[in-house]
Amino acid sequence: MTHFRLLRAMGLAVAGVALAGSVLRAAQAPDLAVLLDEYTSSGGERAIRRIEQLDDEAAIEMRLDWATVGRAWIDRDPANRPRRVFAAAVFALETEAIRVERGQWARSASRKIKENGKERTIRCNGACVLSWARGLFIERGAPDKAEHVWWMATIALAQGVRDTRFLLPPAPVSVSPAFMAAARFDPNQIPRDTTPGHLDAALIRFPNDADVRLARAVAVAARYDITTAAGPRSPGVSSGLRDLPAIVSEFEAIADDSAVPVGVRTEARIRLGYLHWAMGDNRRALAALKLAAESAPDAELRYLALYLSGTVLESGADNTGAMKSYEAALEARPHSQSASIKLAALRQLNGDAAGAQVIAQESLDARPIDADPWRLFLYGSHPKFPALMADVRRQVSR
């Protein structure tokens, strides 16, 4: 199967088939073509405001118009097709970001249509819209920086709602080393009995891209996340233990690849350490986190590596080592609340109630609202979404 056919199958299988057909648009649905005109001619603000002001039901109903009205809008100006394709894909992302803010990513719009003389019901949710949008890029031409930003923004959005089924549909992790290991990813080797997802579609457009490889590894590992906020459970409860070597190999391939930016390599080591800890292997977890802390290019990643080291040590009843790690984490990112709370609790256990009170109070005073990296850890790159969205929006006006 060629790249063209494969991506078309992935991008349009969910959305194109589900949305095609002769459809009578509901009276309350917005005029998507008008919104697209506004989005490309006024810097986007007016169109976005109109989407924000829409009744929820009408906005969700609009999901069904992308494959018909959206396609017609793109085809209306063949000379500017590449620009229109990109604008439609970005506006689709804008609309779904608003739906996510309102907790409506998974809600499906439905409509009865007649096709070949028979009536059936079509449905479309947020994943359906972005699947349709990603299929557009085939006709835009060769991948470029602007498209890459779009992919990263869509990945960050899906990570924010923890939709791993959209990012990487369920399939046996051990089905194929070529399918699993992004470092060896070959689109022509995708097993025929698996269903490629959004991340595999991204790797076809940007083979071996470091950011996408990391996101894919995170999505695979998330299937076998057996931790709670309080700590790891018994590894025996995980049906994913048999696939742990393949998941570890995917993270290691990224962490050990000198061509990968140091920040991505560091994050891969941190997530590898977390995975080892979640599966009950504290020794390997601490080894990965030590390397991560030493290589971290910024305070946020160094803090995360040291905070997790403290958590691993604490789970192994090494409270003295844990306190040292939490203290080092707070040197990297002063007064961060997760490490401050853990350190204060251990100080309290050691009989230093006054010291514990000072640490906790200073954290609350210095960071009353703290976007602590640990609190956002399981959401992947979602904290980067606002910056990515601003960047991709600028690409539309260029």
Buried (B, 14 or more C-beta within 10 A) or exposed (E): EEEEEBBBBBBBBBBBEBBBBEBEBBEEBBBBBEBBBBBBEEBBEEBBEBBEEBEEEBBBBBBBBBBBBBBEBBEEEEEEBBBBBBBBBBBBBBBBBBBBEEEBBEBBBBBEBEEEEEEEEBBBBBBBBBBBBBBBBBEBEEBBEBBBBBBBBBBBBBBBBBBBBBBBBEBBBBBBEBBBBBBBBEBEEBEEEBBBBBBBBBBBBBBBBBBBBBBBBBBBBBBBBBBEEEEBBEBEEBEBBEBBEBBBBBBBBBBEBEEBEEBBBBBBBBBBBBBBBBBBBBEBBBBBBBBBBEBBEEBBBBBBBBBBBBBBBBBBEBBEBBBBBBBBBBEBBBBBBBBBBBBBBBBBEEEBEEBBEEBBEBBEEEBEEBEBBBEBBBBBBBBBBEEBBEBBBEBBEE
